[in-house]
């Protein structure tokens, strides 16, 4: 935890703000448009990482990020699939939404790398 804080907390204030968080993973290097995954990471920071919504992660929030105690890999992957595929954001996936993102599903451990998609009619 200490090593992560020291590495990412560039301004030395003892917190990781959004720009430090993104800066650890992505450098714009003059690009005008951010890739979609960077936008997703920004949303993750605001919605899930910064639990007390103060605009930065303290040590406890950072610990939860790098060493989650209750992390369920299957649930996380399922949420990821729905988040990335649910185009109308209704919380449900249609056949069309799944087909549109078939590469995501075929590459997912949650679908046994596509095998689960072949075994069902619905």
KAQUIKA-V421559 format. One record per pair of residues at least 24 apart in sequence whose C-alpha atoms are under 6 Angstrom apart, sorted by the first residue. I is the first residue (numbers start at 1). GAP is how many residues later the second one is. If there is no record, write none. Layout:
<<I & GAP> <I & GAP>>
//
This chain:
<<15 & 42> <15 & 43> <16 & 40> <16 & 41> <17 & 39>>
//
